[in-house]
Amino acid sequence: MVVTVVVNGTRVTETIPTRLSVTDFLRHRLGLTGTHVGCEQGVCGMCTVVLDGEAVKSCLMYAAQLDGHEVETVESLGDGDALSPLQQAFKSEHGLQCGFCTPAFLMTATALARGGEPLTREEIREELAGVLCRCTGYEFIVNAVERHLGARPGAADD
Amino acid sequence: MTDLDERAVTRPAMRIIGTDVPRKEDDRLLRGAGQFVDDVNRAHVVEMAVGRCPYPHARIRSIDVQAARELDGVYDILTGADIAERSEPIGILRPVPGAPVITHYALAQDTATYEGQPVVSVAARTRHIAEDAVELIAIDYEPLPHISDVDAALAPGATVIQPDALEDNLLVCNPQGRGDVEARLAEADVVVEGRFVVNRVTGLPMETRGVLAEWQPGARMLTARVSTQSPQLVRKQLAECLRLDEGHVRVVASDVGGGFGLKLGAYPEDVLAGLHAMTLRRPVKYVEDRLEHFRATTHARESVHVYRIGARADGRIVGMTDAYVNDLGGLNSPFGSSQLSTVVFNGPYKVEDGFVERRIAVTNKTPIGAYRGYGQPEVNFAYERLMDTLARRLDLDPVELRAMNMVQPEDFPWVNPVGAIYDSGDYEACLRMAADAVDYQARRAAGRGPAPDGRYRGVGFSSYVERTGYASSKFLAARGSLFGAHESVTIRANRSGGIDLYSGVSSIGQGSETVFAQMLSEVVGISYDAITLHHGDTGNSPLNTGAFASRTVIAAAGALLEAGDRFLAKTLRIAARKLEVDPAQLELVGTVVRMRADHGVSVSLAEVFTGAILGQGMPDGESPGLDETAYFEPPEAAYSFGTAAATVSVDAETGEFTIEKLVMVHDCGTPLNPKLVEGQVRGGLTQGLGQALGEELRYDPESGQLVNGTMLDYFVPTAADLPPIELGHTEVASPVTTFGVRGAGEVGCIPVAAAVANAICDALAEFGVELDRLPITPELVWRALEAGRAG
């Protein structure tokens, strides 16, 4: 079947098999390999992307469902060689180690920032609980997201 | 970060070591531009799927691949017979002293000994087709009696799981010790004993294992991109298994999405992908899915410790013994069962008479391998639980009991009963700081019993030492290990005025690219930004060891120091010719060499390095080029140490509990990059909490099946699951390492479970609660309450 979707601001039309997942579509059709695969069960969250403004787990969706929608992946962040403020916050706070889960946290935080709601630190922890990290112990990730959302001292440094 | 007072020691003025420079790894990873195995693709790539034994123990009567071969898009199929003909068994890198070798090939031969063991392998146009083909392969299995626990495995008359290598299911028994410990225990005023059961868990890196194998016929060159912590060891093993000269194998590990010990050594799938690639002359990719990961990547930790401590009435320990059994699983993986429970069995306590005996049992479960801490969290749970039991028995304060028995600063170097040489430290200082951080005195003064909210509160401690790094290659050789204690680096000038730094260590999240560049910048004086790392590629760095055992910085620092010193000296000699001065008058700062006395007289590194590379700027008698390689092995292991403290509140009716605060005070010697150290410790603590509170791979005793081998069923802590965590540290430079460093990567895993268990037992002391197994669930606490009430 044919699917037309806006990915990172660019309109894409592709002919796809029906059993193709969104993750495989992004990674293998479009070469956007920043979106990772961790469990194919929607549990680990490595595949998190932003769909029409909401963070979703792309391994649980078929590419066919993207028709007429808009997807953003980690590759949309930053401008050329410059990191986005969110990415910079992760770098400043040491919010990543192996980096495999990082795109998923960045996209979750991207959707959170769009929401514009002020969040407490505990609420940020809850919101981030859909993505697993095995390296960092989360503390610095929470710091980075809190900093990006403007609640943490040091935000002005970015 | 913390309200703990910091007891910094004096150290030489350093420019960049000890600072939180931004990580070199981050920019690519933050863009999603890391190069994990599955992120790399090749034209004409073929994908591989593996058929696995669905039984814990089964004889393979026959395999019929006809229907699978006829499926459109299937290119190659391998069975056990093909493997035995075309490859060698997968070797063991870390043999167990005195143990017979259990031979295993990449695919099971006549018998499979664990659920998930590879039996057939298919290469096809896509992974979907390869998986479909696996389904079409008809395998006639004869299920055999299976054993899923060590007691049954070691019981007389048990089915022998590896009859070709063993007469029973005991792989080996390793006793070690010093003194007449039984006599000491007989004389002791009190002897406490406990049996502690440690859960089987998995490290669960977020990137599963993977391999992309490319074969270049004619040149007979195999290039394998592998998600591994030890590219050089995988190269050695692949060359052996595939009957290739080592010079014809290159292993590359670009970005590795977490390792934690699981990604050490070659796995069957690495060999299979290589064989398919050699047959098909096309690139072959295999990426393990998460269901396979739970069954086919090594598990860890499962063991039972029977521990005894004898003490005088005043609390002075006179003897300690540990008899433990490790559950090996169905065969001995390349890194198999750990010896570290033995090495540090007495923890930080100064005991002259001690004895430890390790037995390793074969069972029908996924093989055991290395996992963060590798034996040390297990034994810590045993002795630190028992220290609290001893304190209660003697009516002593558990903190004072620990303090009075700890090895003291004036005792170092101190040799423990199995010959481990503790290098230096102030163990008691960490304990005291942890006690202060949980307001221990105030808590003791407040007395016991329920708080106004009806909950019982308690505090628990766990002190540890951790061996980090290895005590020399000679030490390893005596134990038959097929790797060395060293690391090497190569540093090479480039025409832009920068240094290319080649390290064999793969980047698994530990930040070694950053820390290596910091150390080189420190030694040479060159700007951090002018250093480019090239890591994890045997094409550049064939003779390294790997990223494990908290050893890479310990070993690499010495190599960087030596190579850097030589590099700097030669750079200054070349610059001195250009500037027509004596080299002693010069210094390298940032991107220039300049006169110490007159900073205006300088030459850029780009000019100096270009002169060296062209060979046209050299002093008479100096060879062209500017690169240095150095090797270093530490003379001894450096022992990290510290204390964790937990405070809890418990509902004495239901067993439900909350960790109110977790404190960790540790010492890793000189922290090269404090932020990275904190990241490592927090990450380790979280994995330790996972093991303490919920992680457990459970096997159904009836069917022998792994019943929770999916992400939905296996508990992993999320950002919302963590208690407040506070860190502190002391800084005692190790005398046996460059820059005084100790390893920091694994310490977080070690003391958490015992600290939490001790806190709960403290809270529920009046009910006689003793916890002796992991994970600590509310149900476990409730059962212990019931048992305590029953007397």
Contacts between the chains, C-beta under 8 A, distances in Angstrom:
chain1	res1	chain2	res2	distance
A	19	B	128	7.5
A	27	B	38	7.6
A	27	B	39	7.9
A	28	B	41	7.7
A	32	B	32	7.5
A	33	B	32	6.9
A	33	B	38	7.5
A	33	B	39	4.0
A	34	B	31	6.8
A	34	B	32	1.8
A	34	B	33	6.8
A	34	B	34	8.0
A	35	B	32	7.0
A	36	B	36	7.1
A	36	B	38	7.9
A	36	B	206	7.6
A	36	B	207	7.2
A	36	B	257	7.5
A	37	B	38	7.0
A	37	B	287	7.8
A	38	B	206	5.2
A	38	B	207	7.5
A	38	B	208	7.5
A	38	B	290	6.6
A	38	B	711	7.7
A	39	B	290	4.0
A	39	B	710	7.7
A	39	B	711	4.1
A	40	B	289	6.4
A	40	B	290	6.5
A	41	B	290	7.0
A	41	B	710	6.5
A	41	B	711	5.2
A	41	B	712	5.9
A	43	B	710	7.9
A	43	B	711	3.7
A	43	B	712	5.6
A	44	B	206	6.4
A	44	B	290	7.4
A	44	B	711	5.5
A	46	B	206	5.9
A	73	B	32	7.0
A	74	B	31	6.8
A	74	B	32	3.7
A	75	B	31	7.0
A	75	B	32	5.7
A	77	B	30	7.8
A	77	B	31	7.3
A	78	B	30	7.7
A	78	B	31	6.2
A	83	B	27	7.1
A	83	B	30	6.1
A	83	B	31	7.9
A	87	B	30	4.3
A	87	B	31	7.5
A	90	B	26	7.4
A	90	B	30	6.0
A	91	B	22	5.8
A	91	B	23	7.3
A	91	B	26	4.7
A	91	B	27	7.6
A	91	B	30	6.3
A	92	B	22	7.5
A	94	B	20	7.6
A	94	B	23	7.2
A	94	B	675	4.8
A	94	B	676	7.0
A	94	B	678	7.8
A	94	B	679	5.3
A	96	B	25	8.0
A	96	B	26	6.4
A	96	B	29	5.9
A	96	B	30	7.0
A	96	B	509	8.0
A	97	B	258	7.9
A	97	B	509	3.5
A	97	B	510	7.1
A	97	B	511	7.0
A	97	B	679	6.0
A	97	B	680	8.0
A	97	B	683	6.5
A	98	B	29	7.9
A	98	B	205	7.3
A	98	B	206	7.3
A	98	B	207	7.2
A	98	B	255	7.3
A	98	B	256	6.6
A	98	B	257	5.0
A	98	B	258	4.6
A	98	B	507	7.9
A	98	B	508	5.9
A	98	B	509	3.0
A	99	B	25	6.6
A	99	B	26	7.6
A	99	B	28	7.9
A	99	B	29	2.9
A	99	B	30	7.5
A	99	B	34	5.3
A	99	B	255	6.6
A	99	B	257	7.4
A	99	B	509	7.0
A	100	B	34	7.3
A	100	B	36	6.3
A	100	B	205	7.6
A	100	B	206	4.5
A	100	B	207	4.6
A	100	B	255	7.8
A	100	B	257	3.1
A	100	B	258	6.3
A	101	B	206	5.1
A	102	B	29	5.4
A	102	B	30	6.2
A	102	B	32	7.7
A	103	B	32	4.4
A	106	B	30	7.1
A	122	B	720	8.0
A	124	B	719	7.8
A	125	B	719	4.6
A	125	B	720	4.6
A	125	B	722	7.8
A	126	B	719	7.9
A	126	B	720	5.0
A	128	B	718	7.5
A	128	B	719	4.2
A	128	B	720	7.6
A	129	B	718	3.9
A	129	B	719	5.2
A	129	B	720	4.1
A	129	B	721	7.6
A	130	B	718	7.8
A	131	B	719	7.9
A	132	B	206	6.5
A	132	B	716	5.5
A	132	B	718	6.4
A	133	B	206	7.1
A	133	B	719	7.7
A	134	B	203	7.4
A	134	B	204	5.9
A	134	B	205	5.8
A	134	B	206	5.5
A	134	B	258	5.2
A	134	B	260	7.1
A	134	B	683	7.5
A	134	B	687	7.0
A	134	B	716	7.4
A	135	B	258	5.9
A	135	B	509	4.6
A	135	B	679	7.6
A	135	B	683	4.8
A	136	B	679	5.9
A	136	B	682	6.6
A	136	B	683	5.3
A	136	B	686	7.8
A	137	B	679	7.6
A	137	B	682	3.3
A	137	B	683	4.7
A	137	B	684	7.8
A	137	B	685	5.9
A	137	B	686	3.9
A	137	B	722	7.1
A	137	B	725	7.4
A	137	B	748	7.6
A	138	B	682	8.0
A	138	B	686	6.9
A	138	B	718	7.6
A	138	B	719	4.1
A	138	B	722	6.3
A	139	B	682	5.3
A	139	B	722	7.6
A	139	B	725	6.9
A	140	B	679	6.2
A	140	B	682	7.4
A	141	B	719	6.8
A	142	B	719	6.1
